[in-house]
């Protein structure tokens, strides 16, 4: 009985050691892969990289040796993109390579392997799924057209005085005086904006804010815009940001897009959904 007990204990210890070694090896491989991914894409968060690595582990690709796609230019482009991340130039890049115990040749080899795997995956998807047809895209559009509705859009120019200047807590008098100088002339409005507006991004462009929807502007600002007719200049308006004089330059009503306008976007969406659900 004693010999049997020692035999069992020996195997329990051996299995435990092997499991710990395998676990440590797996963790070391994951750590190495994480370091390499961070090295190639330092702008990505660790959480995003870990999620991608774990997804790859769950779906390992067996790329056959005979698959040799023409990815030389893609590797070159990725390598140049990696180089551009280092503002201090060659010395900074070399320091990073030394820290990772890598060379440029090893780095390119890793990029080549990753792009080759990606190309293989793309080929499998293309073989498994034909391109999205016009009829498929049109069927989706018929059911989901409202989801692609273009919102109501406004285009406005403004003359702006900030309320965040501690030396000028109330600028109502200033904005009223500027308003008094305006007629309905677009030229005089642009000239006054150039001289007095405190919105540095728009003052040299006649105060133009470009096209915007309800999602882009504060409610108090948008309410004032909606009351204006195209070409009309407002009286001074106070918002949480400061004081404005608005000139409405254009308007577009909300509308449904035509199928031709969104065909490519729908095809890309359907293809992406199919890829995510493919399990490849």
TAZI-V702319 format. One record per residue. SS is DSSP state (alpha for helix, beta for strand, coil for the rest). OMEGA is omega in whole degrees, 0 to 359 (none if undefined). Layout:
[[SS OMEGA] [SS OMEGA]]
This chain:
[[coil 181] [alpha 181] [alpha 177] [alpha 180] [alpha 180] [alpha 179] [alpha 179] [alpha 180] [alpha 180] [alpha 182] [alpha 177] [alpha 180] [alpha 181] [alpha 180] [alpha 180] [alpha 179] [alpha 180] [alpha 180] [alpha 180] [alpha 179] [alpha 179] [alpha 180] [alpha 179] [alpha 179] [alpha 179] [alpha 179] [alpha 178] [alpha 179] [alpha 179] [alpha 179] [alpha 179] [alpha 179] [alpha 178] [alpha 180] [alpha 180] [alpha 179] [alpha 177] [alpha 179] [alpha 180] [alpha 184] [coil 183] [coil 181] [coil 180] [coil 178] [coil 180] [alpha 181] [alpha 181] [alpha 180] [alpha 180] [alpha 180] [alpha 180] [alpha 180] [alpha 180] [alpha 178] [alpha 178] [alpha 180] [alpha 180] [alpha 182] [coil 182] [coil 180] [coil 175] [coil 182] [coil 181] [coil 181] [coil 182] [coil 181] [coil 183] [coil 182] [coil 179] [coil 184] [coil 182] [alpha 180] [alpha 179] [alpha 177] [alpha 179] [alpha 180] [alpha 180] [alpha 179] [alpha 178] [alpha 178] [alpha 177] [alpha 180] [alpha 184] [coil 179] [coil 186] [coil 185] [coil 184] [coil 172] [coil 189] [alpha 183] [alpha 180] [alpha 179] [alpha 181] [alpha 176] [alpha 180] [alpha 178] [alpha 180] [alpha 181] [alpha 180] [coil 182] [coil 179] [coil 172] [coil 178] [alpha 179] [alpha 178] [alpha 180] [alpha 179] [alpha 179] [alpha 178] [alpha 177] [alpha 180] [alpha 180] [alpha 180] [alpha 180] [alpha 177] [alpha 178] [alpha 179] [alpha 179] [alpha 178] [alpha 178] [alpha 179] [alpha 180] [alpha 179] [alpha 179] [alpha 180] [alpha 179] [alpha 183] [alpha 184] [coil 173] [coil 179] [coil 176] [coil 182] [coil 177] [alpha 181] [alpha 178] [alpha 180] [alpha 181] [alpha 178] [alpha 178] [alpha 180] [alpha 180] [alpha 182] [alpha 189] [alpha 185] [alpha 183] [alpha 179] [alpha 182] [alpha 181] [coil 175] [beta 184] [coil 173] [coil 184] [beta 177] [beta 171] [beta 189] [beta 168] [beta 180] [beta 168] [beta 191] [beta 171] [beta 184] [beta 174] [coil 185] [coil 175] [coil 184] [coil 179] [coil 181] [coil 184] [coil 180] [coil 186] [coil 181] [alpha 181] [alpha 180] [alpha 184] [alpha 177] [alpha 180] [alpha 178] [alpha 179] [alpha 181] [alpha 180] [coil 186] [coil 164] [coil 177] [coil 182] [coil 179] [alpha 180] [alpha 180] [alpha 178] [alpha 181] [alpha 180] [alpha 180] [alpha 177] [alpha 182] [alpha 184] [alpha 192] [alpha 185] [coil 180] [coil 172] [coil 187] [coil 182] [coil 186] [coil 188] [alpha 179] [alpha 178] [alpha 180] [coil 182] [coil 186] [beta 178] [beta 181] [beta 179] [beta 177] [beta 179] [coil 181] [coil 183] [coil 188] [coil 188] [coil 176] [coil 185] [alpha 183] [alpha 177] [alpha 183] [alpha 179] [alpha 178] [alpha 180] [alpha 185] [alpha 180] [coil 184] [coil 170] [coil 179] [coil 181] [coil 183] [coil 176] [beta 185] [coil 166] [coil 179] [coil 181] [beta 177] [beta 175] [coil 179] [coil 182] [coil 182] [beta 182] [beta 183] [beta 160] [beta 187] [beta 170] [beta 181] [beta 185] [beta 179] [beta 183] [beta 175] [beta 178] [coil 174] [coil 181] [beta 171] [coil 178] [coil 172] [coil 180] [alpha 180] [alpha 180] [alpha 188] [alpha 183] [alpha 183] [alpha 179] [alpha 179] [alpha 179] [alpha 179] [alpha 179] [alpha 181] [alpha 179] [alpha 179] [alpha 178] [alpha 180] [alpha 178] [alpha 182] [alpha 183] [alpha 187] [alpha 183] [coil 179] [coil none]]
